[in-house]
C-alpha cells in the first residue's frame, strides 16, 4: 500500500513546466533578449557595410579614379556641415541647403495631400466626378516630372516656385491613386450598416469612407513623400541658388564628385527619416488595422 502511494506521489516531484519544442529554455535571459533586439539592426547593416567595403577597396589608393573613396566623401561631408577643412564655396553650407530642400519637399507634399485627398475621395465615391476628372488625370499621370520642367519654367519663371510646382506634381499622383483605390475597396456592407444607424449622405465620407480608406491613404502618403524627395533634384534645376539639388548640379559642373555623393547621401537620409515619421504616425492612427498595427 505504501509502495503504491510512493509511486503515485513520484510524478509530483518531476518538473511541471517543461519548455515546448522550439521554445527558448530561458525566455527571461537578459543576454538572449538583448541579442534578439539587436538582430534586426545588425542584419540591416550587413548590406551597407558590405557595399562600403567594396567601395573602399575599389577606389582607395587610386588618385585618378573618377569616384572618390569613402574617406574623402566623409571629409567633404564634414566640411559641408561644419567647415574648417576645405574652406571653399561648399564649406558650412549643408544646413542652409538642407533647410531649403526640406521647405520645398514638405511644402509641395502638403499641397499635394491637400489637393489629392478630397479629390481621391470624390473620384472614388461620386460617379459624376469620376466621369469628369478620372480620364484627364489618367492621361496626365504618365507624363514624367522632367517633361514638365520647361513648362514650369515658362509658367512660373526661374526660382523656387517652379521647384515647388514640380515637387507637388511628384507627390500628387501617388496620393491620388492610392486614395481612389482605398475608397473603391470599402465594403458595401459598411455603407448599409451606416445607413441603418442614420449616417447618410455626405456624413458617410467622414464616418465611413475616410476611416475605411485610411490604410491606403497612408500608403499613398508614404509613396508621395518618397517621390517628392526623388524629384527635388529636378525641381531645383530651375535656377534656384540653394537646395541639395542645386548643390548636386553645381558640383557636377565643377567635377566635384565627392560633393555630388554627399548631396545624394543627405537626400537619402532625409527621405528615410521622412518616411519613418509618416510610418510611425500611420502605425499610431491605424493600430486597429492588421496590416499597419
LINJO-V855286 format. One record per residue. PHI is phi in whole degrees, -180 to 180 (999 if undefined). PSI is psi as a letter, one per 40 degrees, with the letter a starting at -180 (NA if undefined). OMEGA is omega as a letter, one per 40 degrees, with the letter a starting at -180 (999 if undefined). Layout:
# LINJO-V855286
phi={PHI	PHI}
psi={PSI	PSI}
omega={OMEGA	OMEGA}
This chain:
# LINJO-V855286
phi={999	-64	-65	-66	-66	-62	-66	-73	-83	-61	-61	-66	-84	-80	-62	-95	-125	-98	-66	-68	-64	86	-92	-65	-70	-131	-67	-100	-70	-61	-65	-66	-63	-65	-64	-65	-71	-83	-62	-62	-60	-66	-64	-67	-89	-62	-66	-59	-67	-66	-65	-65	-64	-63	-60	-65	-71	-92	-124	-69	60	-126	-64	-102	-72	-73	-105	-73	-72	-59	-63	-68	-66	-64	-64	-65	-67	-62	-67	-64	-80	-125	74	87	-113	-98	53	-113	-66	-95	-67	56	-116	-62	-68	-64	-69	-65	-66	-63	-68	-61	-64	-73	-66	-73	-67	-65	-66	-63	-66	-64	-66	-65	-88	-77	-65	-65	-66	-66	-62	-74	-64	-75	-115	-104	-61	-65	-65	-62	-66	-80	-107	-60	-61	-65	-67	-70	-75	-77	-61	-72	-69	-68	-63	-62	-71	-80	-59	-62	-67	-63	-69	-72	-75	-113	79	-76	135	-70	-64	-64	-63	-60	-65	-68	-65	-58	-63	-64	-91	-68	-69	-60	-67	-64	-62	-71	-67	-61	-62	-64	-67	-71	-90	-67	-68	-59	-62	-66	-68	-65	-65	-66	-65	-66	-90	94	-95	-132	66	-62	-64	-67	-62	-83	-94	-122	-66	-63	-61	-70	-90	-60	-58	-68	-62	-69	-61	-64	-65	-63	-65	-64	-67	-64	-67	-61	-71	-65	-91	-64	-65	-64	-63	-92	-89	-95	95	-74	-96	-125	126	-65	-65	-65	-63	-62	-68	-66	-66	-64	-66	-94	58	-97	-63	-65	-72	-60	-67	-61	-62	-62	-64	-66	-61	-62	-67	-63	-65	-63	-65	-62	-64	-63	-64	-64	-65	-67	-63	-63	-64	-69	-79	-113	-64	-80	-87	-61	-87	-125	-73}
psi={d	d	d	d	d	d	d	d	e	d	d	d	e	i	h	e	g	i	h	i	h	e	i	h	e	g	d	e	h	d	d	d	d	d	d	d	d	e	d	d	d	d	d	d	e	d	d	d	d	d	d	d	d	d	d	d	d	e	e	i	f	g	d	e	h	d	h	i	i	d	d	d	d	d	d	d	d	d	d	d	d	e	a	e	c	d	f	a	e	e	h	f	e	d	d	d	d	d	d	d	d	d	d	d	d	d	d	d	d	d	d	d	d	d	d	d	d	d	d	d	d	d	d	e	d	h	d	d	d	d	d	d	d	d	d	d	d	d	d	d	d	e	h	i	d	d	d	e	d	d	d	d	d	d	d	e	i	h	a	d	d	d	d	d	d	d	d	d	d	d	d	d	d	d	d	d	d	d	d	d	d	d	d	e	e	h	h	d	d	d	d	d	d	d	d	d	e	e	h	i	a	d	d	d	d	d	e	d	d	d	d	d	e	d	d	d	d	d	d	d	d	d	d	d	d	d	d	d	d	d	e	d	d	d	d	e	e	f	e	i	e	i	i	d	d	d	d	d	d	d	d	d	d	e	f	g	d	d	d	d	d	d	d	d	d	d	d	d	d	d	d	d	d	d	d	d	d	d	d	d	d	d	d	d	d	f	d	e	h	d	e	e	NA}
omega={i	i	i	i	i	i	i	a	a	a	a	a	i	i	a	a	i	i	i	a	a	a	i	i	i	a	a	i	a	a	i	i	i	i	i	i	a	a	a	i	a	i	i	a	a	a	i	i	i	i	i	i	i	i	a	a	i	a	a	i	i	a	a	i	i	i	a	i	a	a	i	i	i	i	i	i	i	i	i	a	a	a	i	i	a	a	i	a	a	a	i	i	a	a	i	a	i	i	i	i	i	a	i	a	a	i	i	i	i	i	i	i	i	i	a	a	i	i	i	i	a	i	a	a	a	a	a	i	i	a	a	a	a	i	a	a	i	i	a	a	a	a	a	a	i	i	i	a	i	a	i	i	i	a	a	i	i	i	a	a	i	i	i	a	a	i	i	i	a	a	a	a	i	i	a	a	a	i	i	i	i	i	a	i	i	a	i	a	i	i	i	i	i	i	i	i	i	i	a	i	a	a	i	i	a	a	a	a	a	i	a	a	a	i	i	i	a	i	i	i	i	i	a	i	i	i	i	i	i	a	a	i	i	a	a	i	a	i	i	a	a	a	a	i	i	i	a	a	i	i	i	i	a	a	i	a	a	i	i	a	i	i	i	a	i	i	i	i	i	i	i	i	i	i	i	i	i	i	i	i	i	i	i	a	a	i	i	a	i	a	a	a	999}
